[in-house]
Amino acid sequence: MKFRPCIDLHNGKVKQIVGGTLADGAEPDTNFVSEKPAAWYAELYRSDGLEGGHVIKLGPGNDAAAREALAAWPGGLQIGGGIGAENAGEWFEAGAAKVIVTSYLFQKGQLDPVRLDLLQEKVGRDRLVLDLSCRSKAGQYHVVTDRWQTFTNMVVNEHSLGTLAAYCSEFLVHGVDVEGRQQGMDEALVELLAAHSPIPCTYAGGVRSFEDLERLAQAGGGRIDVTVGSALDLFGGTLPYAEVVAYCQKA
């Protein structure tokens, strides 16, 4: 189980927000706003050798901060937020190791196979991460887009994970219903991902303690990597970043 660090950007600042509260025309519920620039976090992750972390642009006004983070560790971080086939190349030029894509692939709540093929053609499977962040509805996990506000008809299950794995090298999955709430992770989602994802997968959402990390390692069978956000002391929480890194390395 690898620790995958994060740099979430909102209005140009590193923040930790509550999942599902990000919407146009309103400020999201926010757990933490950093006084440090995005590049500071990138340099920290670089010094600790934490490859495969993600920079997520939560809405407009974050390009400059994202570029500063990528420049601080060229080839060490992934980038997501408003990325599609037409602009992925510029983020590779800025230093991204991989691009993370969700909303671009969906039109009116449905997966657009033409866009999926085009994205793979432009980016290449090895440099593409699909973000399947999801929310529960009627007993199933539906991928959500447009800052996690729009439910799609895509259910995260064995079939969808197996199909999409042919197009990308990794999945990133936020449990949106628990993201940022520090009330515990979505173990059922972790178990689903561990059982059915044929490629590397990173889970984010609700991890708040070393007990949660242990449960995640068990529920994920050691196959699911983890991101910890609001609970870390880096982001105003109480979990010591250095100890979490060490724990995951041992796990």
C-alpha contacts under 8 A as a table, 3 or more apart, distances in Angstrom:
res1	aa1	res2	aa2	distance
1	M	217	A	6.70
1	M	222	G	5.16
1	M	223	R	6.21
1	M	224	I	5.97
1	M	225	D	4.83
1	M	226	V	7.07
1	M	248	C	5.95
1	M	249	Q	7.30
1	M	251	A	5.90
2	K	224	I	7.81
2	K	225	D	4.80
2	K	226	V	6.37
2	K	248	C	5.72
2	K	249	Q	6.52
3	F	50	L	7.32
3	F	225	D	6.09
3	F	226	V	5.23
3	F	227	T	6.06
3	F	244	V	7.84
3	F	245	V	6.25
3	F	248	C	5.80
3	F	249	Q	7.56
4	R	50	L	6.74
4	R	51	E	7.26
4	R	52	G	6.02
4	R	53	G	4.69
4	R	54	H	7.44
4	R	202	T	7.42
4	R	225	D	6.78
4	R	226	V	5.77
4	R	227	T	5.05
4	R	228	V	7.91
5	P	45	Y	7.18
5	P	50	L	7.03
5	P	52	G	7.66
5	P	53	G	4.56
5	P	54	H	6.57
5	P	227	T	5.77
5	P	228	V	7.11
6	C	53	G	5.51
6	C	54	H	4.98
6	C	55	V	5.93
6	C	56	I	7.69
6	C	227	T	6.82
6	C	228	V	7.73
6	C	229	G	7.06
7	I	14	V	6.37
7	I	15	K	7.86
7	I	38	A	6.74
7	I	41	Y	7.12
7	I	42	A	7.88
7	I	53	G	8.00
7	I	54	H	6.31
7	I	55	V	4.68
7	I	56	I	6.33
8	D	14	V	5.55
8	D	15	K	5.71
8	D	16	Q	6.57
8	D	55	V	5.86
8	D	56	I	4.89
8	D	57	K	6.37
8	D	58	L	7.02
9	L	12	G	5.87
9	L	13	K	5.34
9	L	14	V	4.70
9	L	15	K	5.86
9	L	38	A	7.93
9	L	55	V	7.41
9	L	56	I	6.02
9	L	57	K	5.00
9	L	58	L	5.70
9	L	62	N	6.18
9	L	65	A	7.63
9	L	66	A	7.63
10	H	13	K	5.43
10	H	14	V	6.51
10	H	15	K	6.29
10	H	57	K	6.54
10	H	58	L	5.15
10	H	59	G	6.59
10	H	60	P	7.78
10	H	61	G	7.42
10	H	62	N	6.44
11	N	58	L	7.84
11	N	59	G	7.46
11	N	60	P	6.81
11	N	61	G	5.14
11	N	62	N	5.86
12	G	61	G	5.61
12	G	62	N	4.47
12	G	63	D	7.61
12	G	64	A	7.35
12	G	65	A	5.75
13	K	33	V	7.00
13	K	34	S	6.85
13	K	37	P	6.95
13	K	38	A	7.28
13	K	62	N	7.61
13	K	65	A	7.36
14	V	33	V	6.07
14	V	34	S	5.42
14	V	35	E	7.97
14	V	36	K	7.54
14	V	37	P	6.83
14	V	38	A	6.08
15	K	30	T	7.28
15	K	31	N	7.53
15	K	32	F	5.41
15	K	33	V	4.53
15	K	34	S	6.14
15	K	235	F	7.73
16	Q	30	T	6.04
16	Q	31	N	5.41
16	Q	32	F	5.08
16	Q	33	V	6.73
16	Q	180	G	6.94
16	Q	229	G	6.74
16	Q	230	S	5.82
16	Q	235	F	7.01
17	I	21	T	7.74
17	I	22	L	7.99
17	I	28	P	6.56
17	I	29	D	5.75
17	I	30	T	4.23
17	I	31	N	5.47
17	I	32	F	7.08
17	I	180	G	5.90
17	I	230	S	7.96
18	V	21	T	6.00
18	V	22	L	7.91
18	V	28	P	7.10
18	V	29	D	5.48
18	V	30	T	6.07
18	V	31	N	6.97
18	V	179	E	5.97
18	V	180	G	4.29
18	V	181	R	6.09
19	G	22	L	7.14
19	G	148	W	7.59
19	G	176	V	5.21
19	G	177	D	6.64
19	G	178	V	7.01
19	G	179	E	4.73
19	G	180	G	5.76
19	G	181	R	7.76
20	G	147	R	7.41
20	G	148	W	5.65
20	G	149	Q	6.43
20	G	176	V	6.28
20	G	177	D	7.10
20	G	179	E	8.00
21	T	28	P	4.95
21	T	29	D	6.02
22	L	26	A	7.52
22	L	27	E	6.99
22	L	28	P	4.77
22	L	29	D	7.68
22	L	147	R	6.17
22	L	148	W	7.59
22	L	149	Q	7.80
23	A	26	A	5.94
23	A	27	E	7.39
23	A	28	P	6.97
23	A	147	R	6.94
23	A	149	Q	7.44
30	T	33	V	7.51
31	N	180	G	7.37
31	N	230	S	6.70
31	N	236	G	7.82
32	F	230	S	7.24
32	F	235	F	6.00
32	F	236	G	6.14
33	V	235	F	7.66
34	S	37	P	7.44
34	S	235	F	7.08
36	K	40	W	6.35
36	K	41	Y	7.87
37	P	40	W	5.52
37	P	41	Y	7.29
37	P	65	A	7.43
38	A	41	Y	5.49
38	A	42	A	6.49
38	A	65	A	5.98
38	A	66	A	7.04
38	A	68	E	6.81
38	A	69	A	5.27
39	A	42	A	4.92
39	A	43	E	6.08
39	A	65	A	7.58
39	A	68	E	5.49
39	A	69	A	4.13
39	A	70	L	7.58
39	A	71	A	7.75
39	A	72	A	5.67
40	W	43	E	5.22
40	W	44	L	6.30
40	W	69	A	7.64
41	Y	44	L	5.01
41	Y	45	Y	6.21
41	Y	69	A	7.57
42	A	45	Y	5.18
42	A	46	R	6.08
42	A	69	A	5.43
42	A	70	L	7.35
42	A	72	A	5.96
42	A	73	W	6.19
42	A	77	L	7.99
43	E	46	R	4.96
43	E	47	S	6.14
43	E	69	A	7.96
43	E	72	A	5.88
43	E	73	W	6.59
44	L	47	S	5.15
44	L	48	D	6.40
45	Y	48	D	5.12
45	Y	49	G	6.10
45	Y	50	L	5.27
45	Y	51	E	7.63
46	R	49	G	4.98
46	R	50	L	6.17
46	R	51	E	7.46
46	R	73	W	6.31
46	R	76	G	7.25
47	S	50	L	7.92
50	L	53	G	6.80
50	L	76	G	7.92
51	E	76	G	5.27
51	E	77	L	6.51
52	G	76	G	6.34
52	G	77	L	5.49
52	G	78	Q	6.33
52	G	97	A	7.93
53	G	76	G	7.42
53	G	77	L	5.18
53	G	78	Q	6.08
54	H	77	L	5.61
54	H	78	Q	4.57
54	H	79	I	5.67
54	H	80	G	7.27
55	V	66	A	6.79
55	V	69	A	7.87
55	V	77	L	6.91
55	V	78	Q	6.00
55	V	79	I	4.77
55	V	80	G	6.22
56	I	79	I	5.94
56	I	80	G	4.78
56	I	81	G	5.60
57	K	60	P	7.39
57	K	62	N	5.77
57	K	63	D	7.43
57	K	66	A	7.26
57	K	79	I	7.82
57	K	80	G	6.18
57	K	81	G	4.67
57	K	82	G	7.51
58	L	62	N	7.49
58	L	81	G	6.27
58	L	147	R	7.18
59	G	62	N	7.17
59	G	81	G	7.12
59	G	82	G	7.65
59	G	147	R	7.70
60	P	63	D	7.54
61	G	64	A	7.59
62	N	65	A	5.48
62	N	66	A	6.10
63	D	66	A	5.05
63	D	67	R	6.12
64	A	67	R	5.19
64	A	68	E	6.29
65	A	68	E	5.09
65	A	69	A	6.35
66	A	69	A	5.17
66	A	70	L	6.30
66	A	79	I	7.85
67	R	70	L	5.10
67	R	71	A	5.99
67	R	94	A	6.15
67	R	95	G	7.90
68	E	71	A	5.09
68	E	72	A	6.25
69	A	72	A	5.16
69	A	73	W	6.78
70	L	73	W	5.32
70	L	74	P	5.47
70	L	75	G	7.60
70	L	76	G	7.67
70	L	77	L	6.53
70	L	94	A	6.41
70	L	95	G	5.22
70	L	96	A	6.02
71	A	74	P	5.38
71	A	94	A	6.69
71	A	95	G	6.07
73	W	76	G	5.40
73	W	77	L	6.95
73	W	95	G	7.40
74	P	77	L	7.26
74	P	94	A	7.67
74	P	95	G	4.37
74	P	96	A	6.44
74	P	97	A	7.45
75	G	95	G	5.38
75	G	96	A	5.41
75	G	97	A	4.40
76	G	95	G	7.94
76	G	96	A	7.00
76	G	97	A	5.85
77	L	95	G	7.91
77	L	96	A	5.65
77	L	97	A	5.54
77	L	98	K	7.23
78	Q	96	A	5.34
78	Q	97	A	5.35
78	Q	98	K	4.75
78	Q	99	V	5.62
78	Q	100	I	6.84
79	I	91	W	7.52
79	I	96	A	6.18
79	I	97	A	7.94
79	I	98	K	6.56
79	I	99	V	5.03
79	I	100	I	5.78
80	G	83	I	6.31
80	G	99	V	5.87
80	G	100	I	4.41
80	G	101	V	6.14
81	G	100	I	7.30
81	G	101	V	7.09
82	G	101	V	7.62
82	G	103	S	7.45
82	G	104	Y	7.34
83	I	86	E	7.93
83	I	87	N	6.20
83	I	88	A	5.97
83	I	99	V	7.37
83	I	100	I	7.23
83	I	101	V	5.95
83	I	104	Y	6.92
84	G	87	N	5.77
84	G	88	A	5.82
84	G	101	V	6.71
84	G	104	Y	5.57
84	G	105	L	7.93
84	G	119	L	6.88
85	A	88	A	5.59
85	A	89	G	7.90
85	A	115	R	7.84
85	A	118	L	6.67
85	A	119	L	4.86
85	A	122	K	6.10
85	A	123	V	7.18
86	E	89	G	7.45
87	N	90	E	5.68
87	N	91	W	7.14
88	A	91	W	5.43
88	A	92	F	6.66
88	A	99	V	6.74
88	A	123	V	7.01
89	G	92	F	5.19
89	G	93	E	6.34
89	G	123	V	7.53
90	E	93	E	4.98
90	E	94	A	6.24
91	W	94	A	4.79
91	W	95	G	6.46
91	W	96	A	5.72
91	W	99	V	7.56
92	F	95	G	5.16
92	F	96	A	4.74
92	F	97	A	6.72
92	F	98	K	7.29
92	F	99	V	7.84
93	E	96	A	7.25
96	A	99	V	6.89
97	A	127	R	6.86
98	K	127	R	4.53
98	K	128	L	5.63
98	K	129	V	6.74
99	V	127	R	6.50
99	V	128	L	5.42
99	V	129	V	5.99
100	I	128	L	6.29
100	I	129	V	4.60
100	I	130	L	5.60
100	I	131	D	6.15
100	I	172	L	7.96
101	V	104	Y	6.66
101	V	105	L	7.45
101	V	128	L	7.68
101	V	129	V	6.43
101	V	130	L	5.19
101	V	131	D	5.71
102	T	105	L	5.80
102	T	106	F	7.35
102	T	130	L	6.16
102	T	131	D	5.23
102	T	132	L	6.84
102	T	145	T	6.56
103	S	106	F	5.49
103	S	145	T	5.03
103	S	146	D	6.02
104	Y	107	Q	7.75
104	Y	115	R	7.65
105	L	111	L	5.79
105	L	112	D	5.63
105	L	113	P	7.79
105	L	115	R	5.84
105	L	116	L	6.07
106	F	109	G	5.75
106	F	110	Q	5.15
106	F	111	L	4.48
106	F	112	D	5.51
106	F	145	T	7.81
106	F	152	T	7.70
107	Q	110	Q	5.34
107	Q	111	L	6.42
107	Q	112	D	6.23
108	K	152	T	7.79
109	G	150	T	7.31
109	G	151	F	6.56
109	G	152	T	4.06
109	G	153	N	5.91
110	Q	152	T	5.89
110	Q	153	N	5.82
110	Q	154	M	6.96
111	L	154	M	7.28
112	D	115	R	5.46
112	D	116	L	6.37
113	P	116	L	4.89
113	P	117	D	6.14
114	V	117	D	5.27
114	V	118	L	6.17
115	R	118	L	4.95
115	R	119	L	5.94
116	L	119	L	5.16
116	L	120	Q	6.29
116	L	167	Y	7.77
117	D	120	Q	5.26
117	D	121	E	6.14
118	L	121	E	5.01
118	L	122	K	6.11
119	L	122	K	5.18
119	L	123	V	5.83
119	L	124	G	7.57
120	Q	123	V	5.24
120	Q	124	G	4.84
120	Q	125	R	5.72
120	Q	128	L	7.40
120	Q	167	Y	6.20
120	Q	168	C	7.55
121	E	124	G	5.68
123	V	127	R	6.23
123	V	128	L	6.46
124	G	127	R	5.68
124	G	128	L	6.46
124	G	168	C	7.79
125	R	128	L	5.33
125	R	166	A	7.78
125	R	167	Y	5.40
125	R	168	C	4.47
125	R	169	S	5.81
126	D	168	C	6.33
126	D	169	S	5.15
127	R	168	C	7.35
127	R	169	S	6.83
128	L	167	Y	7.77
128	L	168	C	5.00
128	L	169	S	5.97
128	L	170	E	7.15
129	V	168	C	5.61
129	V	169	S	6.00
129	V	170	E	4.87
129	V	171	F	5.56
129	V	172	L	6.89
130	L	168	C	6.54
130	L	170	E	6.55
130	L	171	F	5.05
130	L	172	L	6.30
131	D	171	F	5.77
131	D	172	L	4.64
131	D	173	V	5.80
132	L	143	V	5.49
132	L	144	V	7.55
132	L	156	V	7.50
132	L	171	F	6.72
132	L	172	L	6.14
132	L	173	V	5.02
132	L	174	H	7.37
133	S	143	V	5.61
133	S	144	V	6.23
133	S	148	W	7.68
133	S	172	L	6.95
133	S	173	V	4.32
133	S	174	H	4.42
133	S	175	G	6.18
133	S	176	V	6.57
134	C	141	Y	5.70
134	C	142	H	5.15
134	C	143	V	4.20
134	C	144	V	5.24
134	C	148	W	7.69
134	C	156	V	7.71
134	C	173	V	7.05
134	C	174	H	6.48
134	C	175	G	5.85
134	C	176	V	5.85
135	R	141	Y	5.36
135	R	142	H	5.55
135	R	143	V	6.65
135	R	144	V	6.67
135	R	151	F	7.86
135	R	175	G	6.56
135	R	176	V	5.58
135	R	177	D	5.81
136	S	139	G	6.24
136	S	140	Q	5.43
136	S	141	Y	4.46
136	S	142	H	6.21
136	S	177	D	7.40
137	K	140	Q	5.41
137	K	141	Y	6.30
137	K	142	H	6.82
140	Q	155	V	6.57
140	Q	156	V	7.60
141	Y	155	V	5.51
141	Y	156	V	5.53
141	Y	157	N	7.93
141	Y	189	L	7.95
142	H	151	F	6.33
142	H	152	T	6.21
142	H	153	N	6.60
142	H	154	M	5.59
142	H	155	V	4.48
142	H	156	V	6.07
143	V	151	F	6.31
143	V	152	T	5.68
143	V	153	N	7.49
143	V	154	M	5.75
143	V	155	V	6.32
143	V	156	V	6.77
144	V	147	R	7.79
144	V	148	W	4.87
144	V	149	Q	6.37
144	V	150	T	5.25
144	V	151	F	4.60
144	V	152	T	5.76
145	T	148	W	4.77
145	T	149	Q	6.14
145	T	150	T	5.13
145	T	151	F	6.65
145	T	152	T	7.21
146	D	149	Q	5.64
146	D	150	T	5.87
147	R	150	T	7.74
148	W	151	F	7.71
148	W	176	V	7.33
152	T	155	V	7.97
154	M	160	S	7.53
155	V	160	S	6.96
156	V	159	H	7.95
156	V	160	S	5.93
156	V	161	L	6.59
157	N	160	S	5.53
157	N	161	L	6.03
157	N	192	L	7.20
157	N	196	H	7.09
158	E	161	L	5.37
158	E	162	G	5.99
158	E	196	H	5.02
158	E	197	S	7.28
159	H	162	G	5.25
159	H	163	T	6.09
160	S	163	T	5.09
160	S	164	L	6.02
161	L	164	L	5.39
161	L	165	A	5.95
161	L	196	H	6.66
161	L	197	S	5.64
161	L	198	P	7.42
162	G	165	A	5.32
162	G	166	A	7.24
162	G	196	H	7.32
162	G	197	S	6.70
162	G	198	P	6.54
163	T	166	A	6.03
163	T	167	Y	7.94
164	L	167	Y	5.48
164	L	168	C	6.88
165	A	168	C	5.48
165	A	169	S	6.91
165	A	170	E	7.52
165	A	197	S	7.71
165	A	198	P	6.75
165	A	199	I	6.43
168	C	171	F	7.67
169	S	199	I	6.53
169	S	200	P	7.17
170	E	199	I	5.84
170	E	200	P	5.03
170	E	201	C	5.63
170	E	202	T	7.90
171	F	199	I	7.39
171	F	200	P	6.51
171	F	201	C	4.66
171	F	202	T	6.34
172	L	201	C	5.85
172	L	202	T	4.92
172	L	203	Y	6.29
172	L	204	A	7.89
173	V	201	C	7.40
173	V	202	T	6.14
173	V	203	Y	5.04
173	V	204	A	6.27
174	H	179	E	6.80
174	H	203	Y	5.85
174	H	204	A	4.59
174	H	205	G	5.59
175	G	178	V	5.77
175	G	179	E	5.84
175	G	185	M	7.62
175	G	186	D	6.49
175	G	189	L	7.39
175	G	203	Y	7.42
175	G	204	A	6.24
175	G	205	G	5.05
175	G	206	G	7.79
176	V	179	E	4.88
176	V	205	G	6.72
178	V	181	R	5.60
178	V	182	Q	7.35
178	V	183	Q	6.93
178	V	184	G	7.11
178	V	185	M	6.38
178	V	186	D	6.94
178	V	205	G	5.51
178	V	206	G	5.16
179	E	182	Q	7.46
179	E	204	A	7.08
179	E	205	G	4.02
179	E	206	G	5.21
180	G	205	G	6.45
180	G	206	G	6.03
180	G	229	G	7.22
180	G	230	S	5.94
181	R	184	G	7.82
181	R	206	G	5.96
182	Q	185	M	7.98
182	Q	206	G	4.72
182	Q	207	V	6.37
182	Q	208	R	5.35
182	Q	230	S	7.15
182	Q	231	A	6.54
183	Q	206	G	5.75
183	Q	207	V	7.69
183	Q	208	R	7.10
184	G	205	G	7.87
184	G	206	G	4.57
184	G	207	V	5.49
184	G	208	R	6.22
184	G	212	D	6.92
185	M	205	G	5.72
185	M	206	G	4.23
185	M	207	V	5.25
185	M	208	R	7.97
185	M	212	D	7.15
186	D	189	L	5.47
186	D	190	V	6.48
186	D	205	G	7.37
186	D	206	G	7.32
187	E	190	V	4.98
187	E	191	E	6.12
187	E	215	R	7.89
187	E	216	L	7.05
187	E	219	A	6.63
188	A	191	E	5.12
188	A	192	L	6.20
189	L	192	L	5.02
189	L	193	L	6.23
190	V	193	L	5.19
190	V	194	A	6.14
190	V	203	Y	7.07
190	V	216	L	7.07
190	V	219	A	6.31
190	V	220	G	5.79
190	V	224	I	7.48
191	E	194	A	5.09
191	E	195	A	6.08
191	E	219	A	5.28
191	E	220	G	5.60
192	L	195	A	5.21
192	L	196	H	6.17
193	L	196	H	5.37
193	L	197	S	5.29
193	L	201	C	7.48
193	L	220	G	7.45
193	L	224	I	7.53
194	A	197	S	6.02
194	A	219	A	7.51
194	A	220	G	4.90
194	A	221	G	6.63
194	A	223	R	6.13
194	A	224	I	6.24
195	A	220	G	7.93
197	S	200	P	7.30
197	S	201	C	7.03
200	P	223	R	7.36
200	P	224	I	7.08
200	P	225	D	7.76
201	C	223	R	7.63
201	C	224	I	5.51
201	C	225	D	6.17
202	T	224	I	5.72
202	T	225	D	4.45
202	T	226	V	5.34
202	T	227	T	6.99
203	Y	224	I	6.66
203	Y	225	D	6.13
203	Y	226	V	5.03
203	Y	227	T	6.26
204	A	207	V	7.48
204	A	226	V	5.99
204	A	227	T	4.88
204	A	228	V	6.50
205	G	227	T	7.58
205	G	228	V	7.29
205	G	229	G	7.93
206	G	228	V	7.84
207	V	212	D	5.72
207	V	213	L	6.85
207	V	228	V	6.03
207	V	229	G	7.96
207	V	231	A	7.08
208	R	212	D	6.36
208	R	228	V	7.65
208	R	231	A	5.15
208	R	232	L	7.98
208	R	239	L	7.37
209	S	212	D	5.12
209	S	213	L	6.50
209	S	231	A	7.65
209	S	239	L	6.70
210	F	213	L	4.86
210	F	214	E	6.17
210	F	244	V	7.70
211	E	214	E	5.02
211	E	215	R	6.22
212	D	215	R	5.02
212	D	216	L	6.01
213	L	216	L	4.97
213	L	217	A	6.14
214	E	217	A	5.10
214	E	218	Q	6.28
215	R	218	Q	5.03
215	R	219	A	5.85
216	L	219	A	5.04
216	L	220	G	5.62
216	L	224	I	7.87
217	A	220	G	5.20
217	A	221	G	5.79
217	A	222	G	5.02
217	A	223	R	7.80
217	A	224	I	7.35
217	A	251	A	7.44
218	Q	221	G	5.05
218	Q	222	G	6.63
219	A	222	G	7.95
220	G	223	R	5.54
220	G	224	I	5.22
221	G	224	I	7.26
222	G	225	D	7.74
222	G	251	A	7.61
228	V	231	A	6.59
228	V	232	L	6.57
229	G	232	L	5.82
229	G	235	F	6.73
230	S	233	D	7.97
230	S	235	F	5.47
230	S	236	G	6.68
230	S	237	G	5.79
231	A	235	F	7.00
231	A	236	G	7.14
231	A	237	G	4.25
231	A	238	T	5.99
231	A	239	L	5.76
232	L	235	F	5.44
232	L	236	G	6.51
232	L	237	G	4.63
232	L	238	T	5.79
232	L	239	L	4.59
232	L	240	P	6.06
232	L	241	Y	5.79
233	D	236	G	4.96
233	D	237	G	4.35
233	D	238	T	4.96
233	D	239	L	5.43
233	D	240	P	5.42
233	D	241	Y	6.16
234	L	237	G	7.04
234	L	240	P	7.79
234	L	241	Y	6.52
239	L	243	E	7.80
239	L	244	V	7.24
240	P	243	E	5.37
240	P	244	V	6.31
241	Y	244	V	5.18
241	Y	245	V	6.27
242	A	245	V	5.19
242	A	246	A	6.25
243	E	246	A	5.02
243	E	247	Y	5.96
244	V	247	Y	4.98
244	V	248	C	6.16
245	V	248	C	5.36
245	V	249	Q	6.25
246	A	249	Q	5.14
246	A	250	K	6.36
247	Y	250	K	5.26
247	Y	251	A	6.14
248	C	251	A	4.85
